[in-house]
């Protein structure tokens, strides 16, 4: 298991405890963000805009 997969599994476990497991889209977003710094910045900006409404 890669480090990124381990992180995703840990985050998913924590979120599942709160009744909000990660979707496949969430998991892919995390995987992309952790492996590509430029895409990370774009993802972060999009999430901030999405949740600032």
C-alpha distances in whole Angstrom, upper triangle without the diagonal:
4,7,8,6,7,10,11,10,12,15,15,16,19,20,20,22,25,25,23,20,18,19,17,20,18,15,16,18,15,13,16,18,15,15,19,21,24,23,22,25,26,24,25,29,29,27,30,33,31,32,35,37
4,5,5,6,9,10,11,12,14,15,17,19,20,21,23,25,25,23,20,18,19,17,19,17,14,14,16,13,11,14,15,12,12,15,18,21,20,18,22,23,21,23,26,26,25,28,30,29,30,33,35
4,5,5,6,9,10,11,12,14,15,17,18,20,21,23,24,22,19,17,19,18,19,17,13,14,15,12,10,13,13,10,11,14,16,19,18,17,20,22,20,20,24,25,23,25,28,28,28,30,33
4,5,5,6,9,10,11,12,14,16,16,18,20,22,22,20,17,14,16,14,15,13,10,11,11,8,6,10,10,7,8,12,14,17,15,14,17,19,16,17,21,21,20,22,25,24,24,27,30
4,5,5,6,9,10,10,12,14,15,16,18,20,20,18,15,13,14,13,14,13,9,10,12,9,8,11,12,10,11,15,17,20,18,16,20,21,18,19,23,23,21,24,27,25,25,28,31
4,5,5,6,9,10,11,12,14,15,17,19,20,18,15,14,16,15,17,15,11,13,15,11,11,14,14,12,14,17,19,22,20,18,22,23,20,21,24,24,22,25,28,27,26,29,32
4,5,5,6,8,10,11,12,14,16,17,18,16,14,12,15,14,15,12,10,12,12,9,9,13,12,10,12,15,17,20,18,15,19,20,17,17,21,21,19,21,24,23,23,26,28
4,5,5,6,8,10,10,12,14,16,16,14,11,9,11,11,12,9,6,9,10,7,8,11,11,10,12,15,17,19,17,15,18,19,16,17,20,20,18,20,23,21,21,24,27
4,6,5,6,9,10,10,12,14,15,13,10,9,12,12,14,12,9,12,13,11,11,15,15,14,16,19,21,23,21,19,22,23,20,20,24,23,21,23,26,24,23,27,29
4,5,5,6,9,10,11,13,14,13,11,11,14,15,16,13,11,14,15,12,13,16,16,14,17,20,21,24,22,19,22,23,20,20,24,23,21,23,26,24,23,26,28
4,5,5,6,8,10,11,12,10,9,8,11,13,14,10,9,13,13,10,12,15,14,13,16,19,19,22,20,17,20,21,17,17,20,20,17,19,22,20,19,22,25
4,5,5,6,9,10,10,8,6,5,9,10,12,9,8,12,13,11,12,16,16,15,18,20,22,24,21,19,22,22,18,18,22,21,18,20,23,21,20,23,25
4,5,5,6,9,10,9,7,9,12,14,16,13,12,16,16,14,16,19,19,18,21,24,25,27,24,22,25,25,22,22,25,24,21,23,26,24,22,26,28
4,5,5,7,9,9,8,10,13,16,17,14,13,17,17,15,17,20,19,18,21,24,24,27,24,21,24,25,21,20,24,23,20,21,24,22,20,23,26
4,5,5,6,5,5,7,11,13,14,11,12,15,15,14,16,19,18,18,21,23,24,26,23,20,23,23,19,19,22,21,17,19,22,19,18,21,23
4,5,5,5,4,8,11,13,15,13,13,17,17,16,18,21,21,21,24,26,27,29,26,23,26,26,22,22,25,24,20,22,25,22,20,24,25
4,5,7,8,11,14,17,19,16,16,20,20,19,21,24,23,23,26,28,29,31,28,26,28,28,25,24,27,26,22,24,26,24,22,25,26
4,6,8,11,14,17,18,16,17,20,20,19,21,24,23,23,26,28,29,30,28,25,27,27,23,22,25,24,20,21,24,21,19,22,23
4,6,10,12,16,17,15,16,19,19,19,21,24,23,24,27,29,30,31,28,26,28,27,24,23,25,24,20,22,24,21,19,22,23
4,6,9,12,13,11,13,16,16,15,18,20,20,21,24,25,26,27,24,22,24,24,20,20,22,20,17,19,21,18,16,20,21
4,6,10,11,9,10,13,14,13,16,18,18,19,22,23,25,26,23,21,23,23,19,20,22,20,17,20,22,19,18,22,23
4,7,8,6,6,10,10,10,12,15,15,16,18,20,21,23,19,18,20,20,16,17,19,18,15,18,20,17,17,20,22
4,5,5,6,9,10,11,12,14,15,17,19,20,22,22,19,18,21,19,16,17,20,17,15,18,20,17,17,21,22
4,5,5,6,9,10,10,12,14,15,17,18,20,21,18,17,20,19,15,18,20,18,16,20,21,18,19,23,24
4,5,5,6,9,10,10,12,14,15,16,18,18,15,14,17,15,12,14,17,14,13,17,18,15,16,20,21
4,5,5,6,9,10,10,12,14,15,17,18,14,13,16,15,11,12,15,13,11,15,16,14,15,18,20
4,5,5,6,9,10,11,12,14,16,18,14,13,17,16,13,14,17,16,14,18,19,18,18,22,23
4,5,5,6,8,10,11,12,15,15,12,12,15,14,11,14,16,15,14,18,19,17,19,22,24
4,5,5,6,9,10,11,12,13,9,9,12,11,7,10,13,11,10,14,16,14,16,19,20
4,5,5,6,9,10,12,13,10,9,12,12,9,10,14,13,12,15,17,16,17,20,22
4,6,5,6,9,11,13,10,10,13,14,11,13,16,16,15,18,20,19,20,23,25
4,6,5,6,9,10,7,7,11,11,9,11,14,14,14,17,19,18,20,22,24
4,6,6,7,8,6,4,8,9,7,8,12,12,12,14,17,17,18,20,22
4,6,7,10,9,7,10,12,11,11,15,16,15,17,20,20,20,23,26
4,7,9,8,8,12,13,12,14,17,17,17,20,22,22,23,25,28
4,6,5,6,9,10,10,12,14,15,16,18,20,21,22,24,27
4,6,5,6,9,10,10,13,14,15,17,19,20,21,22,25
4,5,5,7,9,10,11,13,15,16,17,19,20,21,24
4,5,5,6,8,10,10,12,14,15,16,18,20,22
4,5,5,6,9,10,11,12,14,15,16,18,21
4,6,5,6,9,10,11,12,14,16,16,19
4,5,5,6,9,10,11,12,14,15,18
4,5,5,6,9,10,10,12,14,16
4,5,5,6,9,10,11,12,15
4,6,5,6,9,10,11,13
4,5,5,6,9,10,12
4,5,5,6,8,11
4,5,5,6,9
4,6,5,7
4,6,6
4,6
4
